[in-house]
């Protein structure tokens, strides 16, 4: 089954084939972890997102239509789970007892560290005020250098949505910096 492409594996997983799921996981989990680590430096959160990604793949593989690259579909699922996890972290209390600085310490992502070194503090604050969806579009188009079409496949949204989010992100940044 190792010679079967990812699209066919997704079709088989959609039919409940556990062996196809194992091959799909073994083939794609390593690069997904690397991509997730580029966006999040918290290893526990990366493990959680990877698990949620493949749980979603198991449940939703039948919805894969095969009209795009399977790896793009997988990354769109993973990116969505990462956005969801970050949203949950924002609303979830960080500790039960009195707040301690070491418990509430924010773990910066790799992009955060790059942006902090490359831009001034005002721009960094403006970027952090963007919603996760707008920041994700900036990350894939500016940092990863993907085209609008590639970003749409990767994020699992229409091209028009990518363009709109990019325009909104630029406008919000411009307003925050003026």
C-alpha positions as CSV (number, residue, x, y, z in Angstrom):
1,X,0.0,0.0,0.0
2,X,3.1,2.2,0.2
3,X,2.9,2.9,-3.6
4,X,-0.6,4.3,-3.4
5,X,-0.8,8.1,-3.6
6,X,-2.3,10.2,-0.7
7,X,-5.5,11.0,-2.6
8,X,-6.2,7.3,-2.9
9,X,-5.3,6.7,0.7
10,X,-7.8,9.4,1.8
11,X,-10.5,7.7,-0.3
12,X,-9.7,4.4,1.4
13,X,-9.6,6.0,4.9
14,X,-13.0,7.5,4.0
15,X,-14.2,3.9,3.6
16,X,-12.8,3.0,7.0
17,X,-9.6,1.3,6.0
18,X,-7.3,1.4,9.1
19,X,-4.3,0.2,7.1
20,X,-4.6,3.1,4.7
21,X,-4.9,5.5,7.7
22,X,-1.7,4.0,9.2
23,X,0.2,4.6,5.9
24,X,-1.3,8.1,5.5
25,X,-0.2,9.0,9.1
26,X,3.3,7.5,8.7
27,X,3.8,9.4,5.4
28,X,2.4,12.8,6.4
29,X,2.8,13.2,10.2
30,X,6.5,14.1,10.1
31,X,6.1,17.0,7.6
32,X,3.0,18.2,9.4
33,X,4.9,18.4,12.7
34,X,7.6,20.4,11.0
35,X,5.1,22.8,9.5
36,X,3.2,23.1,12.8
37,X,6.4,23.8,14.7
38,X,7.1,26.7,12.3
39,X,3.9,28.3,13.6
40,X,3.9,27.1,17.2
41,X,6.9,26.5,19.5
42,X,4.8,24.7,22.2
43,X,5.6,21.0,21.6
44,X,2.6,19.9,23.7
45,X,0.2,22.0,21.6
46,X,1.8,20.7,18.4
47,X,1.2,17.1,19.6
48,X,-2.4,18.0,20.5
49,X,-3.0,19.6,17.1
50,X,-1.4,16.7,15.2
51,X,-3.7,14.3,17.1
52,X,-6.8,16.4,16.4
53,X,-5.7,16.7,12.7
54,X,-5.6,13.0,12.2
55,X,-8.8,12.5,14.2
56,X,-10.5,15.0,11.9
57,X,-8.9,13.2,8.9
58,X,-10.3,9.9,10.0
59,X,-13.8,11.4,10.5
60,X,-13.8,13.6,7.3
61,X,-11.7,11.7,4.8
62,X,-14.8,10.8,2.8
63,X,-15.4,14.6,2.2
64,X,-12.1,14.9,0.3
65,X,-13.2,15.5,-3.2
66,X,-9.8,14.9,-4.9
67,X,-10.0,18.3,-6.7
68,X,-6.7,19.5,-5.1
69,X,-3.5,18.0,-3.7
70,X,-4.1,15.7,-0.8
71,X,-1.3,17.3,1.1
72,X,-3.0,20.7,0.7
73,X,-6.1,19.3,2.2
74,X,-4.2,17.7,5.1
75,X,-2.4,21.0,5.8
76,X,-5.7,22.9,5.7
77,X,-7.1,20.5,8.3
78,X,-4.0,21.0,10.5
79,X,-3.9,24.8,10.1
80,X,-7.6,24.9,11.1
81,X,-7.0,22.8,14.1
82,X,-4.1,25.1,15.1
83,X,-6.3,28.1,14.8
84,X,-8.9,26.4,16.9
85,X,-6.4,25.4,19.6
86,X,-5.1,29.0,19.8
87,X,-8.6,30.3,20.2
88,X,-9.3,27.8,23.0
89,X,-6.1,28.8,24.7
90,X,-7.2,32.4,24.7
91,X,-10.5,31.7,26.5
92,X,-9.3,28.8,28.7
93,X,-8.0,29.9,32.1
94,X,-4.3,29.3,32.4
95,X,-4.3,28.3,36.0
96,X,-6.7,27.4,38.8
97,X,-4.7,29.1,41.7
98,X,-3.3,32.5,41.9
99,X,-1.5,33.6,38.7
100,X,2.2,32.9,38.7
101,X,4.4,34.5,36.1
102,X,6.0,31.2,35.1
103,X,2.6,29.5,34.6
104,X,1.1,32.3,32.5
105,X,4.3,32.9,30.5
106,X,3.5,33.0,26.8
107,X,5.6,30.7,24.6
108,X,6.5,32.6,21.4
109,X,6.2,30.8,18.1
110,X,9.1,30.7,15.6
111,X,7.3,33.4,13.5
112,X,7.0,35.6,16.6
113,X,10.7,35.4,17.2
114,X,11.5,36.2,13.6
115,X,9.1,39.1,13.5
116,X,10.4,40.4,16.8
117,X,13.9,40.5,15.4
118,X,12.9,41.8,12.0
119,X,10.3,44.5,12.9
120,X,9.9,47.1,15.6
121,X,7.8,46.6,18.6
122,X,4.9,48.6,17.3
123,X,4.5,46.5,14.2
124,X,4.8,43.3,16.3
125,X,2.0,44.5,18.6
126,X,-0.2,45.3,15.5
127,X,0.4,41.9,14.1
128,X,-0.6,40.2,17.4
129,X,-3.9,42.2,17.4
130,X,-4.9,40.6,14.1
131,X,-7.4,37.7,14.3
132,X,-5.9,34.2,13.8
133,X,-7.5,34.0,10.3
134,X,-5.9,37.3,9.1
135,X,-2.5,36.4,10.6
136,X,-2.7,32.9,9.0
137,X,-3.2,34.5,5.5
138,X,-0.2,36.8,6.1
139,X,1.9,33.9,7.2
140,X,1.2,31.7,4.2
141,X,1.4,34.5,1.7
142,X,4.3,36.6,3.1
143,X,6.3,34.3,5.2
144,X,5.8,31.1,3.2
145,X,5.6,32.9,-0.1
146,X,2.6,31.1,-1.4
147,X,0.3,32.5,-4.2
148,X,-3.3,33.3,-3.5
149,X,-4.3,30.0,-5.1
150,X,-1.9,28.0,-3.1
151,X,-2.9,29.8,0.1
152,X,-6.6,29.1,-0.6
153,X,-5.9,25.3,-1.0
154,X,-3.7,25.3,2.1
155,X,-6.1,27.2,4.3
156,X,-9.2,25.5,2.8
157,X,-10.9,28.7,1.9
158,X,-11.9,30.2,-1.5
159,X,-9.3,32.4,-3.3
160,X,-11.6,35.4,-2.8
161,X,-11.5,34.9,1.0
162,X,-7.7,34.8,0.9
163,X,-7.7,38.1,-1.0
164,X,-10.3,39.7,1.3
165,X,-8.4,38.6,4.4
166,X,-5.1,39.9,3.1
167,X,-6.7,43.2,2.2
168,X,-8.3,43.4,5.7
169,X,-5.0,42.5,7.4
170,X,-3.1,45.2,5.5
171,X,-5.8,47.8,6.3
172,X,-5.8,46.9,10.0
173,X,-2.0,47.0,10.1
174,X,-2.0,50.4,8.3
175,X,-4.6,51.8,10.8
176,X,-2.7,50.4,13.8
177,X,0.6,51.9,12.6
178,X,-0.7,55.3,11.7
